[in-house]
Amino acid sequence: MRAPVDRRPEVVILGDSLTAGLGLDTPQGFPALLQQRIDERGLDFTVVNAGVSGDTSAGGLRRLEWALEGNPRVLVVALGGNDALRGLPTDELERNLAAIIDRGTREGLEVILAGMEAPPNNGPEYTARFRRVYRDLAKAHDVVLIPFLLDGVAGEATLNQADGIHPNAEGARLVAETVWHALEPVLTVASETR
Amino acid sequence: MMFIARMIAREMRSSWRRLLFFFVCIAVGVGAIVALRSVIQSVRQTFAGEARALITADAIITSNRRLDPELLSLIERRLAEAGAAELESVEIATMVRASDASAGLTRMVELRAVEPGFPYYGRMALTGGQAFSHDLLRDFGVLVRPELLAQLRLQVGEGLLIGTKRFVIRGVIEAEPGRRLGAFSLGPRVLVSMEDLHATGLLAFGSRASYQRLLKVPDAALDGLITTLRADLANAFARVRSYKATEDDIGEDFARAEDYLSLVGLVILILGGIGVSSVTRVFVQQKIRSIAVLKCVGARSSQLLAIYLAQVITLGLAGSGLGVALAAGAIAAIPAWLAAAATPGVAIEYGLTAPAVLQGLGIGLLVSVLFALVPLLDVRHVKPSRLLREEASAPRRDPVQWITIGAVAAALVALTVWQAGSWRIGLVVTVGFAVTALVLHLAGLLLIRLIRPLAWSRWFALRHAVLQLSRPGSQVRIVLLAVGLGSFFIIAVRSLQENLIAEFAVDLSPEAPDMFMLDIQPDQVEAVRALVTARQDPGAPPPRLLPVLRARVVGVQGRDVQLENYEDVRGRGSLAREYTITYRTALEANERLVEGAFWSDAGPTQPGAEAGMTPATEVSVEESIRDRFGIAVGDVMRFDVLGRVIEARVTSVRHVEWSDSRAGGFMFVFRPGVLDRAPHASIAFFRAPSEAAARGRLQADLVAVAPNVSLIDGREILQAIEVVVDNVTLAVTVVGSLVVLSGLLILVGAVAMTKFRRIYEAAIFKTLGATRRLIMAVLLLEYGLLGSLAGLIGSLGAVGLTWGIARFALEIPFRPLPLLTAAGVVVTGALVAAVGIAASWDVLQRKPLATLRAE
């Protein structure tokens, strides 16, 4: 199924519509922008966009195996947005994300956890618990944490599409910047140790 | 002038019997129009009320962000100019829990905050008959749905924590107006006041909320205001929608029903006109001798024309008056039998409406004059010599008559367009009318030529039936035209009605699914299925689960295509967007194979995966994919499924009936075998238990089994749709029956009018020794032949008209109805023959001597 030619190590981004680039052309999405950065830096990695619109942490966990079937080296976990929008229990989110991280580290991957925030309308208790999940997991599993994937983008009318949820092309550039900030050192180290 | 007035009085006195049918035609036509229009307007008002209740206002401005202060002041200015009032409302999803901390259960709800005065339309129904008022919400009061109480184990009077504030539950919502139809529901409704929402701190930067301004606008200013506001807010991410909006499906259905009802009014009008036209024609023919006498003594054509026109006007007015009275009686009778059929909860107030009465009177008069004018012009050709010489010359048409015909036709087209309320429908009907009339005329000529050889038949009855039809000035043309057009319209209205109702037919049967689940993971499928099955009412069909995946198309036919090549018009989406796909081994009920062959089993699970050469699996694409992107059977498409590329050969093309999406609609359906191994979630739809508490419990228990699964309760939405559909269906059926009834009456009249000719002929036949039986056989053959032909042409015309209207005016799929069409032909033939015999009954009975003497 996968063309056998391409056996470069992979950066797998396991995510939702933010990763899939809902409403954007593929080259405008942040995974494509990251690939661009990687190529510019002359690094030898392929970015795999494993983003599925509407997917929750529960869905992400169940398709992890499929996403990791290639030649993964780095796993970026960018899930939780839909859990928040649907008000799913934070315990569940924590369990699912923990299982994903565990599996990644067991496979010897560098794992980066992209933090997500629940919108304030969900209520202060929920948003606080939600935020804590990412902090705690990153600490407990000793993985790199991006504090908030949509940092500086969420809520800004000019950086989002008309639905107010999904970044536009400009917003996606900022998201790529945020992720790159965490990804670059990891890739640099990974290239050296290979 | 005195002469004309005196003549009108005399004429009317002497010939009122003969004009009785003219009178009846107009009365029935006008009566039908007035009754129909009144019913339409009553139903429309109810619909308008319902449509308003759906958005709880005349118009609504929605935005997912707070509007700028400048914009807000602009909106306020516009509203003041239009004399409109407004209410603010906000909807958000939020997590709530019982306010005493020991209960750790939290639940997502859809909170709506409103200002005093809500709702402008519709009624907020609370359980136990409690009356809704804004005071219930003041000072941190909250109204909730019963399922929330069940889920959080709370009762009225206890506290609910929303944001940082404690609210007191003051009542339970039974039904709520303005619950958005078809919208995703994240949880049960919770209603609070606007000020209190601000106090909760939930509306902070980054909050997801729907900001709404509900508008109450004077009717006359509504459309203008909407247009202005749309222009003002064009760049502000805000949507302006009036209750008339045709944007959503329900709105579209309303508009369709209105167009249809107007069209039907018009059909009745034309049927009445046909009756009037044939009555006038016969009347003038009968008056030829007295007209000739009058001309002998010096009456001018213009005077005679004035006399008869004045008579037509008098009759038209009187007939219209009677029609209004008939309509009043009919409408008074409606509520009695309708009460049983109507949907409870929606009260339609039926009554005569002033505009309907005025329109009926005006149209009655106009139709009388328009349809009588052309036959009346024959008066000018009557020569005094007619007194001495009987000649059956076909009336010649002179330029004045042609101009009049043109003017009358133009006036009718204008009437049509006005009554149909749309240029398109008006033109489709007019063209259909003209084509059918032309075909009927040509068919008449052809028929006469074709049957002429039969005039030498040895069978007397047949010979004379043919002679009757083919002699100059026979009734062929009139009957063919009247009956043909009549059946044309009746069949067209009937089949349009079937088409419309079929379009409305959402599956609302008691077994139809009313609850939906999203995001069921593979390891949860069996548990969810078991839970649902255990809770369903006995006899409910088992839940259906569909696997769904997301995929993008990354290439077609092995060329590593850049997708821009296949990109369609931007905005309609390109091939590269994410598609929801599924796999299965059979077509669904709403699908039809257009091209290729659909597999019937799962494909190989181990294709030459690593070889990367042969396509791994097969895919069936929807018609629009083929049409828009030029993808054909045999092409190999490459899909990115969750980050992995899968090749599939297109082996079939399907047509999906999108309006019937109970089984879901998929652009791409895969052959099982490969995709089953890809991780994917399922969606489920099923009939949930009917009891509200049981539904609440199901939801609560689902959290334990599969916490990530989202459940959408469609019950209220379905119920709301049901009410609307029932009303539309009822109105359409009532109206359709009225057309058939009035159409039949007028057709009966048109055939009966030919009887005046028959009296004389029958007398002659009898004198010459014909038996009553023989004359009856002649009549039967003659009218049966005519009726069947008229019915046939009318039916074919009706099929064409229905197709045209469905396709171009109402924009619904056309369903041919062969049975109805065939029945139309047979019934028309039989009916015309029966009416012909019945109308000639006294002709058969009458002694020939009496008839001949009278002449």
Interface residues (C-beta under 8 A of the other chain):
Chain A: M1 R2 A3 P4 V12 A20 L22 D25 T26 V48 N49 A50 V52 S53 G54 D55 T56 S57 A58 G59 R62 R63 L64 E65 W66 A67 E69 G70 D83 L85 R86 G87 L88 P89 E92 E117 P119 P120 N121 N122 G123 P124 E125 Y126 A154 G155 A157 A162 D163 G164 I165
Chain B: N64 R65 I92 A93 T94 M95 V96 R97 T106 R107 M108 I162 G163 T164 L186 G187 G201 L202 L203 A204 F205 G206 S207 R208 A209 F237 L518 D519 Q521 P522 D523 R550 R552 L563 S574 A576 E578 A609 E610 G612 A616 D640 L642 G643 R644 V645 I646 E647 V674 R677 A678 P679 H680 A681 V703 P707 N708 S710
